[in-house]
């Protein structure tokens, strides 16, 4: 089943219902479907064939929806990427996915235009809200989607790995439909009266969870970025408002005096995830928002859908296990199997720590063109998440650590190896190790421990410039600690736990 065909069905049923709006466009479902058909026709007229990839580098905007669903209507696979990525990072994703076309918002398109010369597969870069974009919309006859196949690739979700190279999780139409059905089963039943606010990047979780709302005829309001005042304004004007919030976003809402003084009657649900949420902040959030919070645990390989803590369990403060539940990531989602296993993939006893594995129709088809990673991550028919956790006898999952040393800052995943490899480009850096340090606003911040070549003087500013030349600004270290040597075990492996301990002692 092609996801686009279901969107067209909704447009037939509710043609004049508001579908998508931002500060530039307001489209009904009839108008959105017409634009999707024009995008699809234009993409095929440009020579793209069934299964080709289209890279979308978009800041939050209404065009995301017509391009995403337009790709599907044309039988293509969308490759959304974070608008904050460095051009070199986008270059790798474009080359790895074999993208034929890159569509970007105007400022990003200018920076990414040179990629047509650097990536062999890439034919052109088109800016939205430009003459070239209007030419795309007019290039072919409008194309209405067929039913398609459920296992056709729909979305390549690029998520970095410990090697420092991003891997493209192949999400099929089946995966996205299962994810949407899980929303209805576990979080809320939706219909055309609902409003969905997108204040987080549409290229990641917020964009994925826009899909359940799109299939039910709800109104998507796209904000350029997270802003408390803009969200409160929507709450005064629109009914049944739901939104995704990374923990940092939820914390900002909790500590905003304006939120505490606002009538929240129109707020339906805040679903949050993407990093650890402190129990104290959750208690404060529940005081303000009441039973309107739903916690998600998932990853790009099983989009937003592994476990969840429902609104009701957030609110049951009289239960003796209430705080344990708030510190957990909930129970397996509907139709999802979750286990905690040892190194041999045998189940761990209740309460014991092991790797979290999951199995469902939401789990990706595999990594794009990466059989070795597939063999490791999907062994035995289970997705091995790389996260360490423990599970109670009744199935409550609590994450304990991240086996891949991932840092989560502001809801974005940052992988130390990627930063370490950049730092080691400096000729006078002998060794580097990157860890996360707790931060009250961002969850974690990036700290780099650096060993310099004897007799040299490497300045922090040099390393900062090096990082800014190769990775997104939000990934660069916030502090550089120059040390004579890195702590290591008998096998020569850097002891990152010791580095984190040093940082904790220095506070």
C-alpha positions in Angstrom: 0.0 0.0 0.0 1.5 3.3 -1.1 1.1 5.9 1.7 0.3 8.6 -0.9 -2.8 6.9 -2.1 -4.3 7.1 1.4 -3.6 10.9 1.5 -5.5 11.2 -1.7 -8.4 9.3 -0.2 -8.5 11.8 2.6 -8.5 14.7 0.1 -11.6 13.1 -1.6 -13.4 12.8 1.7 -12.5 16.2 3.3 -11.5 18.4 0.4 -12.0 21.7 2.1 -10.5 20.7 5.5 -7.3 22.6 6.3 -4.3 20.3 5.7 -1.0 22.2 6.0 -0.1 25.8 6.9 2.9 27.9 7.7 3.9 31.5 7.5 3.8 31.4 3.7 1.1 28.9 2.7 -2.3 27.7 3.8 -3.6 24.6 1.9 -6.7 22.5 2.2 -6.6 18.8 1.5 -7.9 19.4 -2.0 -5.1 21.9 -2.6 -2.4 19.8 -1.0 -3.4 16.7 -3.1 -3.3 18.8 -6.3 0.1 20.1 -5.5 1.3 16.6 -4.6 0.1 15.3 -8.0 2.0 18.2 -9.7 5.2 17.4 -7.8 4.8 13.7 -8.7 4.3 14.5 -12.3 7.2 16.9 -12.4 9.6 14.4 -10.8 8.7 11.8 -13.3 9.0 14.3 -16.2 12.5 15.2 -15.0 13.5 11.6 -15.7 13.3 10.0 -12.2 12.3 6.4 -12.3 10.6 4.0 -9.9 12.7 3.6 -6.7 15.0 6.6 -7.4 16.0 8.7 -4.3 15.2 12.4 -3.8 17.2 14.2 -1.1 15.2 16.8 0.9 17.2 19.3 2.8 14.5 21.5 4.2 14.1 23.9 7.0 10.6 23.6 8.5 8.1 24.5 5.8 4.9 23.5 4.2 6.7 22.3 1.1 8.0 19.3 3.1 4.6 17.6 2.8 4.0 18.1 -0.9 7.6 16.9 -1.6 7.5 14.0 0.7 4.2 12.6 -0.4 4.9 13.7 -4.0 7.9 11.4 -4.0 5.7 8.5 -2.9 3.0 9.3 -5.5 5.8 9.1 -8.1 7.0 5.8 -6.8 10.2 7.4 -5.5 12.0 7.2 -2.1 12.5 10.4 -0.1 15.7 11.1 1.8 15.0 13.8 4.3 18.2 15.2 6.0 18.6 17.5 9.0 18.8 21.1 7.8 21.6 21.7 10.3 24.0 19.3 8.7 27.3 20.6 7.2 27.4 20.4 3.4 30.1 17.7 3.6 27.7 15.6 5.7 25.0 16.1 3.1 27.4 15.3 0.4 28.1 11.9 1.9 24.4 11.1 2.3 23.7 12.2 -1.3 26.5 10.0 -2.6 25.6 7.0 -0.4 21.9 7.1 -1.3 22.6 7.7 -5.0 20.2 10.6 -4.9 19.3 11.9 -8.3 17.8 15.2 -7.2 18.2 17.5 -4.1 15.5 19.9 -3.1 16.3 22.5 -0.5 15.0 25.6 1.1 16.6 28.7 -0.5 19.4 29.4 1.9 20.4 25.8 2.0 20.1 25.3 -1.7 22.8 28.0 -2.3 25.2 26.3 0.1 24.5 22.8 -1.4 24.6 23.8 -5.1 28.2 22.6 -5.5 27.2 19.1 -4.7 26.1 18.5 -8.3 29.8 18.6 -9.2 30.9 16.5 -6.3 28.2 13.7 -6.3 28.1 11.6 -9.5 24.5 10.6 -9.2 23.1 14.0 -8.4 21.7 15.8 -11.5 20.5 19.1 -9.9 19.7 21.1 -6.8 16.4 23.0 -6.7 15.4 25.7 -4.3 11.8 25.8 -3.0 9.9 29.1 -3.6 12.0 29.7 -6.7 11.4 29.8 -10.5 13.0 26.4 -10.8 10.6 25.0 -8.3 7.6 26.3 -10.2 9.1 24.8 -13.3 9.2 21.4 -11.5 5.5 21.7 -10.6 4.7 22.5 -14.2 7.0 20.0 -15.8 4.6 17.1 -16.3 1.0 16.1 -16.1 -0.4 15.7 -12.6 0.2 12.1 -11.4 -2.3 10.3 -9.2 -0.6 7.5 -7.2 -1.4 3.9 -7.6 -1.7 1.4 -4.7 2.0 0.5 -4.8 3.7 -2.2 -2.8 3.9 -2.1 1.0 7.6 -3.1 1.0 8.7 -0.4 -1.4 11.3 2.0 0.2 9.6 5.2 1.3 12.0 7.1 3.5 15.8 6.7 4.0 16.3 7.8 7.6 20.0 8.5 8.0 21.3 7.9 11.5 25.0 8.0 12.4 26.8 5.0 13.7 29.9 4.4 15.8 32.1 4.4 12.7 31.2 8.1 12.2 29.6 7.4 8.9 25.8 7.8 8.7 23.7 4.7 7.8 20.5 4.9 5.9 17.7 3.0 7.6 15.3 1.9 4.8 11.8 2.6 6.0 9.1 1.1 3.8 5.4 2.1 3.3 4.6 -0.8 5.6 6.8 0.6 8.4 5.2 4.0 8.2 1.6 2.6 8.1 2.4 0.4 11.1 3.9 3.4 12.9 0.7 5.4 12.2 -1.6 2.7 13.4 0.4 2.4 16.6 -0.2 6.1 17.2 -3.9 5.5 17.1 -3.7 2.4 19.2 -1.4 3.8 22.0 -1.5 7.6 22.0 -4.7 9.1 20.6 -7.6 8.4 18.2 -7.4 11.3 15.7 -9.8 12.9 13.3 -10.2 16.1 11.2 -10.8 18.2 14.4 -7.2 17.6 15.5 -4.3 20.1 15.2 -0.7 19.0 14.9 2.1 21.5 15.6 5.5 20.9 14.1 8.1 22.9 16.0 10.9 20.3 15.9 12.8 19.4 12.6 10.4 17.8 10.1 13.3 15.7 8.8 13.2 13.5 11.9 10.7 12.4 14.5 8.3 15.3 14.2 8.0 14.7 10.5 7.5 11.0 10.9 4.7 11.5 13.4 3.0 14.1 11.2 1.9 11.1 9.1 -0.7 9.7 11.5 -2.3 13.1 11.6 -2.2 13.4 7.8 -4.0 10.2 7.3 -6.9 11.4 9.5 -7.5 14.8 8.0 -5.9 16.8 10.8 -4.4 20.3 10.3 -0.6 20.4 10.3 0.8 23.8 11.5 4.5 24.1 10.6 6.6 26.5 12.7 10.0 27.6 11.5 11.5 26.6 14.8 10.5 26.0 18.4 9.2 29.2 20.0 7.1 29.2 23.2 5.1 32.3 22.2 4.1 30.8 18.8 2.9 27.6 20.4 0.9 29.4 23.0 -0.7 31.5 20.2 -1.8 28.3 18.4 -3.3 27.0 21.7 -5.5 30.0 21.9 -6.8 29.6 18.3 -6.9 25.9 17.5 -8.6 22.9 19.2 -7.2 19.6 20.1 -3.5 20.6 19.8 -0.8 17.9 19.8 2.9 18.2 19.3 6.2 16.4 19.6 8.8 17.8 22.1 12.4 16.8 22.6 13.2 16.8 26.4 14.9 20.2 26.0 11.8 21.6 24.4 9.5 20.2 27.1 11.9 21.6 29.8 11.7 25.1 28.2 7.9 24.9 28.2 7.9 23.8 31.8 10.1 26.7 33.0 8.3 29.4 30.9 6.2 31.7 33.1 3.9 32.3 30.1 3.0 28.7 29.9 2.0 28.5 33.5 -0.3 31.5 33.0 -2.0 30.2 29.8 -5.3 28.5 29.5 -4.3 25.0 28.2 -7.8 23.7 27.5 -7.0 23.3 23.8 -3.9 21.2 24.5 -4.5 17.5 23.8 -1.1 15.7 23.9 2.6 16.4 24.1 4.4 13.3 23.0 8.1 13.5 23.9 11.3 11.5 23.4 14.7 11.5 21.8 16.7 11.6 25.0 16.6 11.3 28.8 14.0 13.3 30.7 14.8 14.0 34.4 12.0 12.9 36.8 12.0 16.3 38.6 11.3 18.0 35.3 8.5 15.5 34.5 6.9 16.1 37.8 6.9 19.8 37.1 5.5 19.2 33.6 2.7 17.1 35.0 1.8 19.9 37.5 1.4 22.3 34.5 0.0 20.1 31.7 -1.8 17.4 33.7 -2.4 14.0 32.1 -1.4 15.1 28.6 2.1 13.6 28.3 3.1 10.5 26.4 6.7 9.3 26.4 8.2 7.6 23.3 11.2 5.4 22.9 12.3 4.5 19.4 15.0 5.1 16.9 15.3 5.7 13.2 15.5 2.0 12.6 12.1 1.5 14.3 10.7 5.0 13.9 9.4 6.3 17.1 7.9 3.0 18.0 9.5 0.6 20.5 8.1 1.4 23.9 5.9 4.1 25.4 4.6 5.4 28.7 0.9 6.4 28.4 -0.7 9.5 29.7 -2.6 7.6 32.4 0.6 6.1 33.9 2.2 9.6 33.9 -0.6 10.8 36.0 -1.0 8.0 38.6 1.0 9.7 41.3 -0.6 7.6 44.0 0.9 4.4 42.6 3.9 3.2 44.6 5.8 2.7 41.4 5.0 6.1 39.9 8.5 7.6 40.1 10.0 4.3 38.7 7.7 4.6 35.8 8.6 8.3 35.2 12.2 7.2 35.1 11.5 4.5 32.6 10.6 4.5 28.9 7.4 2.5 29.4 6.1 -0.7 27.9 6.2 -2.3 24.5 4.0 -0.6 21.9 1.0 -2.4 20.4 2.1 -5.1 18.1 5.8 -4.7 19.2 8.0 -7.2 20.9 10.8 -6.0 23.1 13.4 -8.0 24.9 16.6 -7.4 26.9 19.4 -9.8 26.0 22.9 -10.8 26.8 25.8 -11.1 24.3 24.5 -14.4 23.1 21.0 -12.9 22.5 19.6 -14.9 25.5 17.0 -13.2 27.6 18.3 -11.4 30.7 16.5 -12.1 34.0 14.1 -9.3 35.2 16.1 -6.3 36.5 19.4 -7.3 34.8 21.0 -5.0 32.3 21.5 -6.1 28.7 20.9 -4.9 25.1 17.4 -3.8 24.1 16.2 -5.7 21.0 12.8 -5.3 19.2 10.8 -6.9 16.5 7.7 -5.6 14.7 6.4 -4.4 11.3 7.9 -1.0 12.3 11.5 -2.3 12.1 13.4 -1.1 9.0 14.0 -3.3 6.0 17.7 -2.8 6.6 20.4 -0.3 6.1 20.9 1.0 2.6 23.7 -0.7 0.7 25.3 -1.9 4.0 25.1 -5.8 4.3 27.7 -6.0 7.1 25.7 -3.6 9.3 22.5 -5.5 8.5 24.0 -8.8 9.5 25.0 -7.3 12.9 22.0 -5.1 13.7 19.2 -7.5 12.4 20.7 -10.8 13.5 18.2 -13.4 14.4 15.3 -11.4 13.0 15.6 -8.8 15.9 16.7 -5.2 15.7 19.6 -4.7 18.1 19.3 -1.2 19.2 22.7 -0.7 20.9 21.0 0.7 23.9 21.5 -1.0 27.3 18.5 -1.4 29.6 16.7 -3.5 32.1 13.2 -4.8 32.1 11.0 -5.6 35.1 8.9 -8.8 35.4 5.9 -6.9 34.1 7.7 -5.5 31.0 8.6 -2.0 32.1 11.7 -1.0 30.3 14.3 1.4 31.8 17.3 2.5 29.7 20.6 2.4 31.6 23.3 3.5 29.2 24.1 3.7 25.5 26.5 1.0 24.4 27.6 3.1 21.5 28.5 6.1 23.6 26.0 8.3 21.8 25.6 11.8 23.1 22.1 13.4 23.0 22.2 17.2 23.0 19.0 19.2 22.5 17.2 16.1 21.2 19.9 15.5 18.5 22.0 12.4 18.4 25.8 13.1 18.3 28.2 10.2 17.8 31.7 10.8 19.4 33.6 8.8 16.8 32.6 11.2 14.1 33.9 14.2 16.0 37.1 12.3 17.0 37.9 11.5 13.4 37.7 15.2 12.6 39.9 16.2 15.5 42.5 13.7 14.4 42.8 15.5 11.0 44.9 18.1 12.8 48.6 17.2 12.3 49.5 17.9 15.9 46.6 15.9 17.5 47.8 12.5 18.6 44.7 11.2 20.2 41.2 12.4 20.9 38.2 11.1 22.8 34.8 12.8 23.0 32.2 12.3 25.7 29.0 13.9 26.9 28.8 16.1 30.0 25.4 16.7 31.7 23.9 20.1 30.8 20.8 21.6 32.5 19.2 22.9 29.3 20.5 20.6 26.5 20.7 17.3 28.4 24.3 16.8 27.4 27.1 18.8 25.8 30.1 17.6 23.8 33.5 17.7 25.6 36.7 16.6 23.8 39.8 15.3 25.5 42.8 15.9 23.3 46.4 14.6 23.4 48.8 16.9 21.5 52.0 15.9 19.8 54.9 16.6 22.2 56.4 20.0 21.8 53.4 21.5 20.0 50.8 24.0 21.1 47.4 23.3 19.6 44.9 26.0 20.5 41.2 25.2 21.2 40.3 27.8 18.5 42.1 25.8 15.9 40.2 22.7 16.7 36.9 24.5 16.8 37.5 25.9 13.3 38.4 22.4 12.1 35.2 21.0 13.5 33.1 23.8 12.0 34.7 23.0 8.6 33.5 19.4 8.7 30.5 18.8 10.9 27.3 20.7 11.9 27.8 23.5 14.5 25.6 21.7 17.1 28.0 18.7 17.1 31.2 20.6 17.8 32.8 20.3 21.3 31.8 23.0 23.8 35.1 22.5 25.7 38.5 21.1 24.9 40.5 19.4 27.7 44.2 19.0 26.8 45.7 16.0 28.6 49.1 14.1 28.5 47.4 10.8 27.9 44.0 9.2 27.7 43.1 6.5 30.3 43.0 3.0 28.7 42.4 -0.6 29.7 44.8 -3.5 29.2 43.6 -3.9 25.7 44.3 -0.3 24.7 40.7 0.8 24.7 40.0 4.4 25.9 38.1 4.3 29.2 35.3 6.9 28.4 33.7 6.1 31.8 36.9 7.5 33.4 36.7 10.6 31.3 33.1 11.2 32.3 34.1 10.6 35.9 36.7 13.4 35.6 34.1 15.8 34.3 31.7 14.9 37.1 34.3 15.5 39.7 35.2 18.9 38.2 31.7 20.2 38.6 
